[in-house]
Amino acid sequence: MATGTKNDKSQKLQSRAPHEVIDAMEKVKEPGESTGQFIVAALKREISYRQRKLARDTGKDSL
């Protein structure tokens, strides 16, 4: 039975991506790596990058 889009550990998201992005992702995924694993890893890296950028930018404002 389906549990819906949200449970205690995760939330299901839906998104559309350009064909060229999907093709590039498929070319660089590690053997045995699922699309979901790839996307979660990419999201974590992007979140970390933006948090560091925000901290850097915010730090400059306080000088």
N, CA, C and O atoms as CSV, one atom per row, in Angstrom:
chain,resi,resn,atom,element,x,y,z
A,1,MET,N,N,0.843,-1.174,0.000
A,1,MET,CA,C,0.000,0.000,0.000
A,1,MET,C,C,0.892,1.241,0.000
A,1,MET,O,O,1.888,1.288,0.722
A,2,ALA,N,N,0.547,2.224,-0.787
A,2,ALA,CA,C,1.316,3.451,-0.870
A,2,ALA,C,C,1.185,4.243,0.429
A,2,ALA,O,O,0.139,4.242,1.078
A,3,THR,N,N,2.283,4.923,0.790
A,3,THR,CA,C,2.284,5.689,2.038
A,3,THR,C,C,2.108,7.178,1.803
A,3,THR,O,O,2.128,7.953,2.759
A,4,GLY,N,N,1.942,7.587,0.590
A,4,GLY,CA,C,1.799,9.009,0.305
A,4,GLY,C,C,3.130,9.623,-0.054
A,4,GLY,O,O,4.110,8.917,-0.293
A,5,THR,N,N,3.161,10.940,-0.089
A,5,THR,CA,C,4.376,11.617,-0.532
A,5,THR,C,C,5.329,11.971,0.602
A,5,THR,O,O,6.430,12.456,0.341
A,6,LYS,N,N,4.938,11.743,1.853
A,6,LYS,CA,C,5.791,12.115,2.981
A,6,LYS,C,C,5.689,11.046,4.057
A,6,LYS,O,O,4.599,10.566,4.370
A,7,ASN,N,N,6.850,10.674,4.627
A,7,ASN,CA,C,6.853,9.771,5.767
A,7,ASN,C,C,7.869,10.270,6.783
A,7,ASN,O,O,8.331,11.407,6.681
A,8,ASP,N,N,8.227,9.443,7.762
A,8,ASP,CA,C,9.134,9.871,8.827
A,8,ASP,C,C,10.554,10.147,8.347
A,8,ASP,O,O,11.285,10.899,8.992
A,9,LYS,N,N,10.957,9.549,7.222
A,9,LYS,CA,C,12.346,9.660,6.783
A,9,LYS,C,C,12.550,10.468,5.514
A,9,LYS,O,O,13.656,10.951,5.270
A,10,SER,N,N,11.523,10.628,4.703
A,10,SER,CA,C,11.740,11.296,3.422
A,10,SER,C,C,10.461,11.907,2.883
A,10,SER,O,O,9.363,11.686,3.394
A,11,GLN,N,N,10.651,12.680,1.834
A,11,GLN,CA,C,9.526,13.306,1.146
A,11,GLN,C,C,9.735,13.135,-0.350
A,11,GLN,O,O,10.832,13.363,-0.859
A,12,LYS,N,N,8.704,12.741,-1.039
A,12,LYS,CA,C,8.785,12.549,-2.478
A,12,LYS,C,C,8.602,13.890,-3.175
A,12,LYS,O,O,7.690,14.652,-2.856
A,13,LEU,N,N,9.488,14.166,-4.136
A,13,LEU,CA,C,9.422,15.386,-4.928
A,13,LEU,C,C,9.247,15.027,-6.391
A,13,LEU,O,O,9.655,13.949,-6.821
A,14,GLN,N,N,8.652,15.910,-7.145
A,14,GLN,CA,C,8.544,15.729,-8.585
A,14,GLN,C,C,9.101,16.948,-9.258
A,14,GLN,O,O,8.878,18.075,-8.814
A,15,SER,N,N,9.830,16.726,-10.336
A,15,SER,CA,C,10.429,17.826,-11.062
A,15,SER,C,C,10.647,17.414,-12.510
A,15,SER,O,O,10.770,16.230,-12.824
A,16,ARG,N,N,10.694,18.398,-13.371
A,16,ARG,CA,C,11.020,18.142,-14.769
A,16,ARG,C,C,12.397,18.728,-15.030
A,16,ARG,O,O,12.736,19.793,-14.514
A,17,ALA,N,N,13.191,18.028,-15.837
A,17,ALA,CA,C,14.540,18.495,-16.151
A,17,ALA,C,C,14.746,18.396,-17.655
A,17,ALA,O,O,14.183,17.516,-18.307
A,18,PRO,N,N,15.551,19.297,-18.205
A,18,PRO,CA,C,15.827,19.246,-19.640
A,18,PRO,C,C,16.517,17.929,-20.024
A,18,PRO,O,O,17.268,17.355,-19.236
A,19,HIS,N,N,16.251,17.474,-21.229
A,19,HIS,CA,C,16.825,16.204,-21.702
A,19,HIS,C,C,18.338,16.202,-21.610
A,19,HIS,O,O,18.931,15.184,-21.252
A,20,GLU,N,N,18.986,17.341,-21.933
A,20,GLU,CA,C,20.449,17.362,-21.910
A,20,GLU,C,C,20.997,17.193,-20.494
A,20,GLU,O,O,22.080,16.636,-20.319
A,21,VAL,N,N,20.269,17.663,-19.485
A,21,VAL,CA,C,20.700,17.488,-18.098
A,21,VAL,C,C,20.571,16.014,-17.700
A,21,VAL,O,O,21.464,15.461,-17.056
A,22,ILE,N,N,19.478,15.392,-18.078
A,22,ILE,CA,C,19.271,13.974,-17.763
A,22,ILE,C,C,20.321,13.115,-18.458
A,22,ILE,O,O,20.875,12.196,-17.854
A,23,ASP,N,N,20.597,13.413,-19.730
A,23,ASP,CA,C,21.616,12.664,-20.474
A,23,ASP,C,C,22.987,12.800,-19.806
A,23,ASP,O,O,23.713,11.815,-19.670
A,24,ALA,N,N,23.340,14.020,-19.390
A,24,ALA,CA,C,24.624,14.245,-18.731
A,24,ALA,C,C,24.689,13.501,-17.398
A,24,ALA,O,O,25.730,12.940,-17.054
A,25,MET,N,N,23.588,13.492,-16.646
A,25,MET,CA,C,23.545,12.781,-15.375
A,25,MET,C,C,23.780,11.290,-15.592
A,25,MET,O,O,24.555,10.665,-14.868
A,26,GLU,N,N,23.115,10.729,-16.582
A,26,GLU,CA,C,23.253,9.295,-16.860
A,26,GLU,C,C,24.692,8.936,-17.226
A,26,GLU,O,O,25.152,7.837,-16.914
A,27,LYS,N,N,25.395,9.836,-17.874
A,27,LYS,CA,C,26.779,9.581,-18.290
A,27,LYS,C,C,27.746,9.584,-17.110
A,27,LYS,O,O,28.775,8.910,-17.159
A,28,VAL,N,N,27.434,10.326,-16.057
A,28,VAL,CA,C,28.386,10.457,-14.948
A,28,VAL,C,C,27.989,9.700,-13.688
A,28,VAL,O,O,28.770,9.655,-12.738
A,29,LYS,N,N,26.806,9.109,-13.650
A,29,LYS,CA,C,26.410,8.329,-12.474
A,29,LYS,C,C,27.373,7.166,-12.277
A,29,LYS,O,O,27.837,6.557,-13.241
A,30,GLU,N,N,27.666,6.867,-11.013
A,30,GLU,CA,C,28.522,5.735,-10.671
A,30,GLU,C,C,27.788,4.430,-10.957
A,30,GLU,O,O,26.558,4.397,-10.911
A,31,PRO,N,N,28.519,3.354,-11.253
A,31,PRO,CA,C,27.871,2.052,-11.457
A,31,PRO,C,C,27.069,1.654,-10.213
A,31,PRO,O,O,27.588,1.688,-9.097
A,32,GLY,N,N,25.832,1.287,-10.409
A,32,GLY,CA,C,24.974,0.869,-9.302
A,32,GLY,C,C,24.290,2.016,-8.576
A,32,GLY,O,O,23.451,1.776,-7.708
A,33,GLU,N,N,24.626,3.247,-8.908
A,33,GLU,CA,C,24.019,4.406,-8.254
A,33,GLU,C,C,22.652,4.679,-8.876
A,33,GLU,O,O,22.519,4.734,-10.098
A,34,SER,N,N,21.651,4.848,-8.037
A,34,SER,CA,C,20.316,5.146,-8.544
A,34,SER,C,C,20.202,6.632,-8.864
A,34,SER,O,O,21.005,7.446,-8.407
A,35,THR,N,N,19.206,6.962,-9.645
A,35,THR,CA,C,18.940,8.365,-9.953
A,35,THR,C,C,18.633,9.125,-8.666
A,35,THR,O,O,19.085,10.256,-8.490
A,36,GLY,N,N,17.876,8.517,-7.779
A,36,GLY,CA,C,17.544,9.155,-6.511
A,36,GLY,C,C,18.789,9.445,-5.676
A,36,GLY,O,O,18.903,10.523,-5.092
A,37,GLN,N,N,19.714,8.502,-5.616
A,37,GLN,CA,C,20.951,8.703,-4.867
A,37,GLN,C,C,21.760,9.853,-5.466
A,37,GLN,O,O,22.314,10.679,-4.740
A,38,PHE,N,N,21.820,9.895,-6.790
A,38,PHE,CA,C,22.552,10.959,-7.474
A,38,PHE,C,C,21.939,12.322,-7.158
A,38,PHE,O,O,22.649,13.275,-6.838
A,39,ILE,N,N,20.625,12.398,-7.252
A,39,ILE,CA,C,19.940,13.669,-7.028
A,39,ILE,C,C,20.097,14.133,-5.587
A,39,ILE,O,O,20.329,15.318,-5.348
A,40,VAL,N,N,19.976,13.229,-4.625
A,40,VAL,CA,C,20.132,13.604,-3.215
A,40,VAL,C,C,21.554,14.104,-2.960
A,40,VAL,O,O,21.740,15.106,-2.269
A,41,ALA,N,N,22.557,13.418,-3.509
A,41,ALA,CA,C,23.949,13.866,-3.337
A,41,ALA,C,C,24.147,15.243,-3.959
A,41,ALA,O,O,24.802,16.100,-3.366
A,42,ALA,N,N,23.593,15.463,-5.140
A,42,ALA,CA,C,23.726,16.759,-5.807
A,42,ALA,C,C,23.029,17.856,-5.012
A,42,ALA,O,O,23.560,18.960,-4.885
A,43,LEU,N,N,21.857,17.568,-4.481
A,43,LEU,CA,C,21.137,18.558,-3.667
A,43,LEU,C,C,21.934,18.913,-2.415
A,43,LEU,O,O,22.021,20.085,-2.051
A,44,LYS,N,N,22.515,17.917,-1.757
A,44,LYS,CA,C,23.301,18.180,-0.549
A,44,LYS,C,C,24.493,19.080,-0.860
A,44,LYS,O,O,24.789,20.006,-0.105
A,45,ARG,N,N,25.182,18.806,-1.983
A,45,ARG,CA,C,26.322,19.642,-2.359
A,45,ARG,C,C,25.880,21.071,-2.662
A,45,ARG,O,O,26.541,22.024,-2.250
A,46,GLU,N,N,24.775,21.227,-3.372
A,46,GLU,CA,C,24.287,22.563,-3.724
A,46,GLU,C,C,23.847,23.333,-2.480
A,46,GLU,O,O,24.108,24.531,-2.370
A,47,ILE,N,N,23.188,22.659,-1.549
A,47,ILE,CA,C,22.765,23.306,-0.305
A,47,ILE,C,C,23.990,23.776,0.472
A,47,ILE,O,O,24.018,24.906,0.959
A,48,SER,N,N,24.996,22.922,0.590
A,48,SER,CA,C,26.218,23.279,1.297
A,48,SER,C,C,26.902,24.471,0.633
A,48,SER,O,O,27.337,25.397,1.317
A,49,TYR,N,N,26.997,24.453,-0.682
A,49,TYR,CA,C,27.605,25.561,-1.437
A,49,TYR,C,C,26.874,26.871,-1.164
A,49,TYR,O,O,27.504,27.894,-0.898
A,50,ARG,N,N,25.566,26.840,-1.229
A,50,ARG,CA,C,24.788,28.064,-1.026
A,50,ARG,C,C,24.855,28.558,0.414
A,50,ARG,O,O,24.850,29.765,0.653
A,51,GLN,N,N,24.917,27.637,1.377
A,51,GLN,CA,C,25.049,28.044,2.775
A,51,GLN,C,C,26.392,28.731,3.004
A,51,GLN,O,O,26.459,29.746,3.697
A,52,ARG,N,N,27.472,28.177,2.422
A,52,ARG,CA,C,28.791,28.804,2.553
A,52,ARG,C,C,28.802,30.163,1.877
A,52,ARG,O,O,29.360,31.121,2.413
A,53,LYS,N,N,28.187,30.255,0.700
A,53,LYS,CA,C,28.126,31.524,-0.025
A,53,LYS,C,C,27.345,32.561,0.781
A,53,LYS,O,O,27.757,33.717,0.876
A,54,LEU,N,N,26.235,32.152,1.353
A,54,LEU,CA,C,25.420,33.058,2.163
A,54,LEU,C,C,26.204,33.542,3.377
A,54,LEU,O,O,26.158,34.725,3.717
A,55,ALA,N,N,26.927,32.626,4.035
A,55,ALA,CA,C,27.729,32.999,5.209
A,55,ALA,C,C,28.825,33.982,4.807
A,55,ALA,O,O,29.091,34.946,5.526
A,56,ARG,N,N,29.460,33.741,3.665
A,56,ARG,CA,C,30.502,34.646,3.169
A,56,ARG,C,C,29.929,36.024,2.878
A,56,ARG,O,O,30.493,37.039,3.286
A,57,ASP,N,N,28.801,36.051,2.168
A,57,ASP,CA,C,28.170,37.314,1.804
A,57,ASP,C,C,27.668,38.068,3.030
A,57,ASP,O,O,27.780,39.293,3.091
A,58,THR,N,N,27.124,37.358,3.994
A,58,THR,CA,C,26.618,37.974,5.208
A,58,THR,C,C,27.781,38.513,6.035
A,58,THR,O,O,27.666,39.578,6.640
A,59,GLY,N,N,28.882,37.801,6.067
A,59,GLY,CA,C,30.064,38.249,6.801
A,59,GLY,C,C,30.623,39.534,6.260
A,59,GLY,O,O,31.120,40.354,7.032
A,60,LYS,N,N,30.562,39.744,4.958
A,60,LYS,CA,C,31.073,40.972,4.342
A,60,LYS,C,C,30.233,42.180,4.729
A,60,LYS,O,O,30.747,43.290,4.872
A,61,ASP,N,N,28.922,41.950,4.900
A,61,ASP,CA,C,28.025,43.049,5.254
A,61,ASP,C,C,28.300,43.579,6.653
A,61,ASP,O,O,28.024,44.745,6.937
A,62,SER,N,N,28.838,42.741,7.528
A,62,SER,CA,C,29.018,43.153,8.907
A,62,SER,C,C,30.337,43.868,9.139
A,62,SER,O,O,30.594,44.305,10.261
A,63,LEU,N,N,31.180,44.006,8.133
A,63,LEU,CA,C,32.475,44.698,8.308
A,63,LEU,C,C,32.334,46.182,8.416
A,63,LEU,O,O,33.332,46.887,8.565
